Amino acid sequence: MGTHAERAVGEHEEKAGVGAHLREHGPLLARVAMAFLGEQAAVERALEQVAREAAKSPRRDADASATRVWLLGLVRTACAAESTRGARRTSRGIGEETGPQTRRDPVADAVLARRTLARLKPTEREALVLHLVGGLDARGVAAACSIGEEVARGRIASAVSQLLEEEGR
């Protein structure tokens, strides 16, 4: 996790016991936040929020999987709040049109992926990102989003179906 987020934990880190969790899962949290937001500054703000929230309500689960689900739920919430502030649109942000580019260009691929994800319903986008980038199964997505497991399965399936349809166009 970035130094900004680590600083946000600050003095609460040792008392709350979340510093180790944030360090262990930090790269994953950052990848998921980047998939949601697409801008480094917005990601850092979201991760700072995650660190603060984690320090306020520490989890002491022995199960690393449950801790990861909890932290990804915090990332989901922080990214939703950050995106409503309008901070996620950049010169290479979601929804902007770009000129013709080769498919081998990773920046072009990322822009195309963000544009495609932006067409999904927000609930489906969250489920898909948590599943594909966060590595959560339907049960984990359900826990992170506070929804039923069948609802999570439906959101993931619907998002994948739409992406495959989009790919075929």
N, CA and C of each residue as an Amber inpcrd file, in Angstrom:
protein
   507
   0.8560000  -1.1610000   0.0000000   0.0000000   0.0000000   0.0000000
   0.9010000   1.2220000   0.0000000   0.4750000   2.2810000  -0.6120000
   1.2960000   3.4820000  -0.7390000   1.6080000   4.1230000   0.5860000
   2.6010000   4.9810000   0.5830000   3.0160000   5.6340000   1.8170000
   1.9190000   6.5280000   2.3760000   1.1020000   7.1200000   1.5090000
  -0.0040000   7.9600000   1.9810000  -0.9680000   7.1330000   2.8210000
  -1.3190000   5.9650000   2.3220000  -2.2570000   5.1100000   3.0440000
  -1.6330000   4.6000000   4.3390000  -0.3530000   4.2690000   4.2810000
   0.3110000   3.8020000   5.4970000   0.3460000   4.9070000   6.5430000
   0.5840000   6.1430000   6.1010000   0.5860000   7.2610000   7.0340000
  -0.7820000   7.4720000   7.6520000  -1.8420000   7.2000000   6.8820000
  -3.1990000   7.3870000   7.3920000  -3.4760000   6.4710000   8.5710000
  -2.8470000   5.3210000   8.5790000  -3.0210000   4.4100000   9.7120000
  -2.3120000   4.9880000  10.9260000  -1.1100000   5.5290000  10.6980000
  -0.3480000   6.2260000  11.7210000  -0.2540000   5.5040000  13.0400000
  -0.5770000   6.2250000  14.0930000  -0.4290000   5.7070000  15.4460000
  -1.4000000   4.5820000  15.7590000  -2.4930000   4.4950000  15.0150000
  -3.4780000   3.4440000  15.2830000  -3.0160000   2.0820000  14.7880000
  -1.9960000   2.0710000  13.9590000  -1.5580000   0.8500000  13.3080000
  -1.2830000  -0.2740000  14.2960000  -0.4470000  -0.0270000  15.2610000
  -0.0780000  -1.0950000  16.1830000  -1.2110000  -1.4200000  17.1440000
  -1.9050000  -0.3890000  17.6270000  -3.0130000  -0.6410000  18.5480000
  -4.1200000  -1.4320000  17.8690000  -4.4650000  -1.0570000  16.6590000
  -5.5730000  -1.6880000  15.9630000  -5.1540000  -2.9990000  15.3010000
  -3.8740000  -3.1720000  15.0460000  -3.4020000  -4.3980000  14.4260000
  -3.7210000  -4.5050000  12.9490000  -4.0020000  -3.3980000  12.2870000
  -4.3630000  -3.4550000  10.8780000  -3.1790000  -3.2430000   9.9490000
  -2.0840000  -2.7400000  10.4650000  -0.9280000  -2.4650000   9.6130000
  -0.4530000  -3.6890000   8.8580000  -0.3820000  -4.8210000   9.5360000
   0.0670000  -6.0540000   8.8800000  -0.9090000  -6.4750000   7.7920000
  -2.2040000  -6.3240000   8.0590000  -3.2140000  -6.6760000   7.0510000
  -3.0890000  -5.7750000   5.8290000  -2.8940000  -4.4880000   6.0670000
  -2.7790000  -3.5460000   4.9550000  -1.5190000  -3.8120000   4.1400000
  -0.4280000  -4.1300000   4.8080000   0.8080000  -4.4350000   4.0830000
   0.6590000  -5.7320000   3.2900000   0.0340000  -6.7260000   3.8970000
  -0.1320000  -8.0210000   3.2270000  -1.0250000  -7.9130000   1.9980000
  -2.1310000  -7.1990000   2.1190000  -3.1180000  -7.1300000   1.0430000
  -3.0180000  -5.8430000   0.2240000  -2.0680000  -4.9750000   0.5600000
  -1.9440000  -3.6790000  -0.0930000  -1.8660000  -3.7100000  -1.6020000
  -1.0060000  -4.5500000  -2.1930000  -0.9420000  -4.5690000  -3.6620000
  -2.2810000  -4.9410000  -4.3060000  -2.9760000  -5.8940000  -3.7270000
  -4.2830000  -6.2800000  -4.2460000  -5.2830000  -5.1350000  -4.1060000
  -5.2900000  -4.4860000  -2.9500000  -6.2010000  -3.3630000  -2.7230000
  -5.9260000  -2.2520000  -3.7300000  -4.6560000  -1.9940000  -3.9960000
  -4.2890000  -0.9430000  -4.9490000  -4.7320000  -1.3050000  -6.3680000
  -4.5690000  -2.5790000  -6.7670000  -5.0080000  -2.9940000  -8.1040000
  -6.5150000  -2.8540000  -8.2570000  -7.2560000  -3.2610000  -7.2260000
  -8.7140000  -3.1600000  -7.2880000  -9.1330000  -1.6920000  -7.3390000
  -8.5120000  -0.8590000  -6.5180000  -8.8350000   0.5680000  -6.5230000
  -8.5140000   1.1920000  -7.8850000  -7.4040000   0.7920000  -8.4890000
  -7.0520000   1.3220000  -9.8070000  -8.0640000   0.8620000 -10.8520000
  -8.5380000  -0.3650000 -10.7350000  -9.5570000  -0.8540000 -11.6790000
 -10.8450000  -0.0500000 -11.5430000 -11.1920000   0.3350000 -10.3230000
 -12.3970000   1.1350000 -10.1040000 -12.2170000   2.5880000 -10.5310000
 -11.0630000   3.1780000 -10.2230000 -10.8980000   4.6220000 -10.3630000
 -10.0680000   5.0580000 -11.5630000  -9.0040000   4.3340000 -11.8680000
  -8.2070000   4.6430000 -13.0490000  -7.2670000   5.8150000 -12.9490000
  -7.0960000   6.3760000 -11.7810000  -6.2110000   7.5290000 -11.6190000
  -5.4490000   7.3830000 -10.3090000  -4.1460000   7.5260000 -10.3650000
  -3.2980000   7.2940000  -9.2030000  -3.6750000   8.1670000  -8.0080000
  -3.9170000   9.4440000  -8.2330000  -4.2460000  10.3400000  -7.1160000
  -5.5540000   9.9160000  -6.4480000  -6.5290000   9.5300000  -7.2370000
  -7.8080000   9.0710000  -6.6800000  -7.6250000   7.7640000  -5.9200000
  -6.7740000   6.8940000  -6.4340000  -6.4870000   5.6220000  -5.7630000
  -5.8500000   5.8800000  -4.4030000  -4.8950000   6.7990000  -4.3650000
  -4.2400000   7.1110000  -3.0930000  -5.2320000   7.6590000  -2.0730000
  -6.1340000   8.5320000  -2.5290000  -7.1480000   9.0570000  -1.6050000
  -8.0540000   7.9400000  -1.1030000  -8.4480000   7.0430000  -1.9930000
  -9.3150000   5.9240000  -1.5960000  -8.5920000   4.9990000  -0.6130000
  -7.3110000   4.7270000  -0.8710000  -6.5560000   3.8470000   0.0270000
  -6.3240000   4.4970000   1.3920000  -6.1790000   5.8150000   1.4070000
  -6.0760000   6.5140000   2.6910000  -7.3670000   6.3210000   3.4860000
  -8.4890000   6.4210000   2.7970000  -9.7850000   6.2160000   3.4490000
  -9.9030000   4.7810000   3.9680000  -9.4660000   3.8230000   3.1820000
  -9.4900000   2.4190000   3.6120000  -8.6540000   2.2410000   4.8720000
  -7.4750000   2.8410000   4.8910000  -6.6050000   2.7250000   6.0590000
  -7.2600000   3.3280000   7.3000000  -7.8910000   4.4800000   7.1350000
  -8.5730000   5.1080000   8.2800000  -9.7260000   4.2410000   8.7760000
 -10.5220000   3.7410000   7.8410000 -11.6670000   2.8970000   8.2270000
 -11.1970000   1.5920000   8.8720000 -10.1470000   1.0210000   8.3300000
  -9.6160000  -0.2210000   8.8920000  -9.0930000   0.0020000  10.3070000
  -8.4600000   1.1460000  10.5320000  -7.9310000   1.4550000  11.8630000
  -9.0510000   1.6810000  12.8730000 -10.1970000   2.2090000  12.4030000
 -11.3280000   2.4540000  13.3030000 -12.0170000   1.1680000  13.7330000
 -12.0980000   0.2240000  12.8370000 -12.8410000  -1.0010000  13.1340000
 -12.0190000  -2.2170000  12.7460000 -10.9970000  -2.4820000  13.5330000
 -10.0840000  -3.5690000  13.1720000 -10.7470000  -4.9420000  13.2090000
 -10.3420000  -5.7800000  12.3000000 -10.7840000  -7.1680000  12.2640000
  -9.6270000  -8.0160000  12.7530000  -9.9360000  -8.9800000  13.4980000
  -8.8900000  -9.8770000  13.9870000  -9.1750000 -11.3030000  13.5520000
  -9.6740000 -11.4570000  12.3370000  -9.9560000 -12.7890000  11.8150000
  -8.6630000 -13.5540000  11.6220000  -8.6970000 -14.8080000  12.0240000
  -7.5490000 -15.6690000  11.7840000  -7.5070000 -16.0530000  10.3080000
  -8.6510000 -16.0130000   9.6620000  -8.7810000 -16.4040000   8.2700000
  -8.3700000 -15.2460000   7.3560000  -7.2930000 -15.4380000   6.6220000
  -6.7990000 -14.3920000   5.7240000  -7.8260000 -14.0690000   4.6410000
  -8.5850000 -15.0620000   4.2220000  -9.5970000 -14.8530000   3.1960000
 -10.6820000 -13.8970000   3.6890000 -11.1240000 -14.0660000   4.9220000
 -12.1520000 -13.1800000   5.4770000 -11.6090000 -11.7590000   5.6230000
 -10.3640000 -11.6270000   5.9870000  -9.7470000 -10.3060000   6.1000000
  -9.6660000  -9.6420000   4.7320000  -9.3030000 -10.4160000   3.7210000
  -9.2120000  -9.8840000   2.3620000 -10.5870000  -9.4110000   1.8800000
 -11.6280000 -10.1970000   2.1350000 -12.9890000  -9.8170000   1.7490000
 -13.3850000  -8.5190000   2.4490000 -13.0850000  -8.4270000   3.7480000
 -13.4170000  -7.2260000   4.5180000 -12.7160000  -6.0020000   3.9330000
 -11.4090000  -6.1370000   3.6660000 -10.6550000  -5.0180000   3.1220000
 -11.1310000  -4.6360000   1.7240000 -11.4770000  -5.6160000   0.9010000
 -11.9880000  -5.3040000  -0.4350000 -13.3560000  -4.6300000  -0.3500000
 -14.1360000  -4.9690000   0.6490000 -15.3890000  -4.2560000   0.8710000
 -15.1380000  -2.7950000   1.2210000 -14.1170000  -2.5520000   2.0370000
 -13.7460000  -1.1670000   2.3590000 -13.2560000  -0.4260000   1.1170000
 -12.4900000  -1.1100000   0.2680000 -12.0060000  -0.4930000  -0.9680000
 -13.1890000  -0.1380000  -1.8630000 -14.1320000  -1.0480000  -1.9950000
 -15.3190000  -0.8090000  -2.8130000 -16.0520000   0.4520000  -2.3570000
 -16.2560000   0.5740000  -1.0560000 -16.9570000   1.7310000  -0.4990000
 -16.1570000   3.0180000  -0.6970000 -14.8570000   2.9600000  -0.4370000
 -14.0120000   4.1510000  -0.5910000 -13.9490000   4.5950000  -2.0510000
 -13.8910000   3.6500000  -2.9750000 -13.8330000   3.9980000  -4.3950000
 -15.1600000   4.5800000  -4.8640000 -16.2580000   4.0770000  -4.3500000
 -17.5640000   4.6400000  -4.7070000 -17.6430000   6.0900000  -4.2370000
 -17.1850000   6.3410000  -3.0210000 -17.1950000   7.7140000  -2.4980000
 -16.2690000   8.6090000  -3.3120000 -15.1170000   8.1070000  -3.6600000
 -14.1520000   8.8860000  -4.4310000 -14.6930000   9.1920000  -5.8270000
 -15.3470000   8.2370000  -6.4360000 -15.8530000   8.4680000  -7.7940000
 -17.0030000   9.4680000  -7.8040000 -17.7660000   9.5440000  -6.7180000
 -18.8450000  10.5270000  -6.6720000 -18.3010000  11.9460000  -6.5090000
 -17.0800000  12.0650000  -6.0530000 -16.4510000  13.3890000  -5.9430000
 -15.9690000  13.8890000  -7.3000000 -16.1040000  13.0610000  -8.3150000
 -15.7040000  13.4740000  -9.6600000 -14.2170000  13.4100000  -9.8930000
 -13.4890000  12.7090000  -9.0300000 -12.0370000  12.7050000  -9.1420000
 -11.5010000  11.6680000 -10.1190000 -12.3410000  10.8090000 -10.6240000
 -11.7900000   9.7230000 -11.4300000 -11.6120000  10.0550000 -12.9010000
 -12.1400000  11.1660000 -13.3600000 -12.0030000  11.5020000 -14.7830000
 -10.6710000  12.2280000 -15.0140000  -9.8720000  11.6660000 -15.8640000
  -8.5840000  12.2690000 -16.2010000  -8.4650000  12.3150000 -17.7110000
  -7.3290000  12.7220000 -18.1770000  -7.1240000  12.7640000 -19.6280000
  -7.1800000  11.3700000 -20.2370000  -7.0300000  10.3340000 -19.3830000
  -7.1480000   8.9760000 -19.8820000  -8.2350000   8.2370000 -19.1050000
  -9.2660000   8.9560000 -18.6690000 -10.2910000   8.3850000 -17.8030000
 -11.3930000   7.6720000 -18.5350000 -12.3460000   7.1780000 -17.7690000
 -13.4780000   6.4380000 -18.2990000 -14.3070000   7.3340000 -19.1970000
 -14.7400000   6.7760000 -20.2820000 -15.6930000   7.4380000 -21.1320000
 -15.1150000   8.3870000 -22.1730000 -13.8420000   8.6650000 -22.1160000
 -13.2730000   9.5770000 -23.0890000 -12.9470000   8.8140000 -24.3600000
 -13.1840000   9.4530000 -25.4600000 -12.8870000   8.8430000 -26.7450000
 -11.4150000   9.0380000 -27.0550000 -10.8410000   8.0340000 -27.6410000
  -9.4520000   8.1420000 -28.0580000  -9.3790000   7.8000000 -29.5360000
  -8.3200000   8.2170000 -30.1560000  -8.1390000   7.9200000 -31.5600000
  -7.7970000   6.4590000 -31.7640000  -7.6630000   6.0530000 -33.0210000
  -7.3260000   4.6610000 -33.2950000  -5.9620000   4.3230000 -32.7060000
  -5.9230000   3.2100000 -32.0040000  -4.6720000   2.7680000 -31.4000000
  -4.5600000   1.2640000 -31.5850000  -3.3620000   0.7720000 -31.5030000
  -3.1820000  -0.6610000 -31.6660000  -3.5960000  -1.3800000 -30.4030000
  -4.0540000  -2.6130000 -30.5330000  -4.4890000  -3.4120000 -29.3900000
  -3.3030000  -3.8270000 -28.5220000  -2.1090000  -3.6950000 -29.0060000
  -0.9440000  -4.1130000 -28.2430000  -0.4730000  -3.0470000 -27.2770000
  -1.0100000  -1.8620000 -27.3730000  -0.6340000  -0.7560000 -26.5080000
  -1.3530000  -0.9210000 -25.1680000  -0.6210000  -1.1410000 -24.0570000
  -1.2810000  -1.3690000 -22.7720000  -2.1260000  -0.1890000 -22.3030000
  -1.7170000   1.0280000 -22.6180000  -2.5040000   2.2040000 -22.2310000
  -3.8170000   2.2030000 -22.9980000  -3.7510000   1.9050000 -24.2900000
  -4.9620000   1.8500000 -25.1010000  -5.8820000   0.7380000 -24.6020000
  -5.2930000  -0.3920000 -24.2430000  -6.0980000  -1.4980000 -23.7030000
  -6.7790000  -1.0980000 -22.4090000  -6.0680000  -0.3810000 -21.5600000
  -6.6470000   0.0460000 -20.2820000  -7.7880000   1.0370000 -20.5160000
  -7.6130000   1.9560000 -21.4550000  -8.6670000   2.9250000 -21.7710000
  -9.8870000   2.1960000 -22.3140000  -9.6600000   1.2470000 -23.2210000
 -10.7590000   0.4750000 -23.7820000 -11.4750000  -0.3270000 -22.6990000
 -10.7170000  -0.9440000 -21.8130000 -11.3200000  -1.7180000 -20.7260000
 -12.1510000  -0.8270000 -19.8140000 -11.6420000   0.3510000 -19.4840000
 -12.3970000   1.2730000 -18.6350000 -13.6750000   1.7450000 -19.3090000
 -13.5790000   2.0290000 -20.5970000 -14.7630000   2.4660000 -21.3360000
 -15.8180000   1.3590000 -21.3560000 -15.3690000   0.1390000 -21.5690000
 -16.2920000  -0.9930000 -21.5900000 -16.8930000  -1.2110000 -20.2090000
 -16.0810000  -1.1610000 -19.1710000 -16.5920000  -1.3170000 -17.8070000
 -17.5730000  -0.2150000 -17.4500000 -17.3440000   0.9810000 -17.9700000
 -18.2180000   2.1110000 -17.6560000 -19.6280000   1.8890000 -18.1840000
 -19.7780000   1.0380000 -19.1700000 -21.1020000   0.7560000 -19.7410000
 -21.9160000  -0.1940000 -18.8720000 -21.2570000  -0.8790000 -17.9520000
 -21.9690000  -1.7990000 -17.0550000 -22.6920000  -1.0150000 -15.9680000
 -23.7180000  -1.6400000 -15.3920000 -24.3480000  -1.0550000 -14.2160000
 -23.2940000  -1.0090000 -13.1130000 -23.3260000   0.0020000 -12.2600000
 -22.3220000   0.0880000 -11.1870000 -22.2640000  -1.1690000 -10.3160000
 -23.4010000  -1.7670000 -10.0300000 -23.4030000  -2.9650000  -9.1790000
 -22.7390000  -4.1430000  -9.8900000 -22.9430000  -4.2370000 -11.1980000
 -22.3040000  -5.3090000 -11.9610000 -20.8110000  -5.0590000 -12.1000000
 -20.4390000  -3.7920000 -12.3110000 -19.0250000  -3.4340000 -12.4180000
 -18.2870000  -3.7710000 -11.1220000 -18.8980000  -3.4220000  -9.9770000
 -18.2780000  -3.7430000  -8.6840000 -18.0780000  -5.2450000  -8.5330000
 -19.1200000  -6.0060000  -8.8400000 -19.0260000  -7.4630000  -8.6980000
 -17.9430000  -8.0320000  -9.6030000 -17.8880000  -7.5450000 -10.8320000
 -16.9050000  -8.0600000 -11.7840000 -15.4810000  -7.7120000 -11.3710000
 -15.2500000  -6.4740000 -10.9580000 -13.9000000  -6.0730000 -10.5410000
 -13.4690000  -6.8540000  -9.3020000 -14.3710000  -6.9950000  -8.3350000
 -14.0270000  -7.7580000  -7.1350000 -13.7460000  -9.2190000  -7.4780000
 -14.4390000  -9.7350000  -8.4780000 -14.2460000 -11.1320000  -8.8850000
 -12.9570000 -11.3050000  -9.6910000 -12.8040000 -10.4980000 -10.7510000
 -11.6550000 -10.6850000 -11.6420000 -10.3640000 -10.0930000 -11.1040000
 -10.4250000  -8.8990000 -10.5740000  -9.2060000  -8.2430000 -10.0930000
  -8.9410000  -8.6120000  -8.6350000 -10.0120000  -8.6280000  -7.8310000
  -9.8620000  -8.9440000  -6.4160000  -9.7280000 -10.4170000  -6.1150000
 -10.0820000 -11.2610000  -7.0850000  -9.9360000 -12.7020000  -6.9020000
 -10.9730000 -13.3280000  -5.9880000 -12.0880000 -12.6350000  -5.7740000
 -13.1160000 -13.1750000  -4.8890000 -14.0690000 -14.0750000  -5.6590000
 -14.5230000 -15.1400000  -5.0160000 -15.5730000 -15.9530000  -5.6040000
 -16.9080000 -15.2800000  -5.3020000 -18.0010000 -15.8860000  -5.7270000
 -19.3200000 -15.2660000  -5.5430000 -19.6240000 -15.0470000  -4.0690000
 -19.2280000 -15.9650000  -3.2230000 -19.4600000 -15.8040000  -1.7810000
 -18.6980000 -14.5920000  -1.2520000 -17.4530000 -14.4170000  -1.6900000
 -16.6530000 -13.2720000  -1.2640000 -17.2150000 -11.9630000  -1.7870000
 -17.6580000 -11.9530000  -3.0430000 -18.2770000 -10.7510000  -3.6120000
 -19.5280000 -10.4080000  -2.8120000 -20.3180000 -11.4240000  -2.4810000
 -21.5390000 -11.2080000  -1.7010000 -21.2130000 -10.5650000  -0.3540000
 -20.1850000 -11.0750000   0.3050000 -19.8060000 -10.5270000   1.6100000
 -19.2790000  -9.1010000   1.4810000 -18.4500000  -8.8520000   0.4730000
 -17.8700000  -7.5170000   0.2900000 -18.9250000  -6.4760000  -0.0800000
 -19.9660000  -6.9080000  -0.7770000 -21.0120000  -5.9810000  -1.2260000
 -22.2580000  -6.0180000  -0.3480000 -22.2500000  -6.8650000   0.6640000
 -23.4070000  -7.0190000   1.5590000 -24.6780000  -7.3960000   0.7910000
 -24.5330000  -8.4020000  -0.0670000 -25.6630000  -8.9080000  -0.8410000
 -25.6900000 -10.4260000  -0.7230000 -26.7430000 -11.0410000  -1.2250000
 -26.8330000 -12.4910000  -1.2180000 -25.8950000 -13.1090000  -2.2500000
 -25.5190000 -14.3510000  -1.9970000 -24.5920000 -15.0380000  -2.8940000
 -25.1830000 -15.2260000  -4.2890000 -26.4750000 -15.5510000  -4.3720000
 -27.1060000 -15.7160000  -5.6860000 -27.1520000 -14.3900000  -6.4500000
 -27.3740000 -13.3010000  -5.7350000 -27.3640000 -11.9780000  -6.3710000
 -25.9670000 -11.6980000  -6.9160000 -24.9410000 -12.0230000  -6.1350000
 -23.5570000 -11.8190000  -6.5820000 -23.2710000 -12.6410000  -7.8300000
 -23.6950000 -13.9040000  -7.8250000 -23.4960000 -14.7510000  -9.0150000
 -24.1710000 -14.1300000 -10.2400000 -25.3780000 -13.6380000 -10.0490000
 -26.1130000 -13.0270000 -11.1500000 -25.4260000 -11.7890000 -11.6880000
 -24.9010000 -10.9650000 -10.7890000 -24.2100000  -9.7450000 -11.2300000
 -22.9410000 -10.0760000 -12.0020000 -22.1950000 -11.0530000 -11.5070000
 -20.9620000 -11.4610000 -12.1970000 -21.3080000 -12.0210000 -13.5720000
 -22.2910000 -12.9100000 -13.6260000 -22.6770000 -13.5340000 -14.8930000
 -23.1870000 -12.4930000 -15.8860000 -23.9840000 -11.5660000 -15.4190000
 -24.5180000 -10.5310000 -16.2970000 -23.3980000  -9.6550000 -16.8490000
 -22.4680000  -9.2760000 -15.9970000 -21.3530000  -8.4320000 -16.4380000
 -20.4900000  -9.1580000 -17.4600000 -20.1720000 -10.4130000 -17.1860000
 -19.3540000 -11.1900000 -18.1280000 -20.0850000 -11.3270000 -19.4570000
 -21.3750000 -11.6110000 -19.4020000 -22.1730000 -11.7380000 -20.6180000
 -22.1420000 -10.4490000 -21.4440000 -22.2940000  -9.3210000 -20.7790000
 -22.2650000  -8.0360000 -21.4830000 -20.8970000  -7.7440000 -22.0860000
 -19.8470000  -8.1020000 -21.3450000 -18.4980000  -7.8770000 -21.8730000
 -18.2260000  -8.7610000 -23.0870000 -18.6900000  -9.9970000 -23.0290000
 -18.5140000 -10.8900000 -24.1810000 -19.3020000 -10.3940000 -25.3830000
 -20.5020000  -9.8870000 -25.1190000 -21.3070000  -9.3120000 -26.1960000
 -20.6090000  -8.1050000 -26.8040000 -20.0560000  -7.2610000 -25.9470000
 -19.3300000  -6.0740000 -26.4020000 -18.1100000  -6.4640000 -27.2230000
 -17.4170000  -7.5040000 -26.7930000 -16.2350000  -7.9910000 -27.4960000
 -16.5930000  -8.4620000 -28.9010000 -17.7840000  -9.0470000 -29.0420000
 -18.2220000  -9.5470000 -30.3360000 -18.5920000  -8.4660000 -31.3280000
 -18.7890000  -7.2520000 -30.8520000 -19.1770000  -6.1590000 -31.7600000
 -18.0410000  -5.6460000 -32.5710000
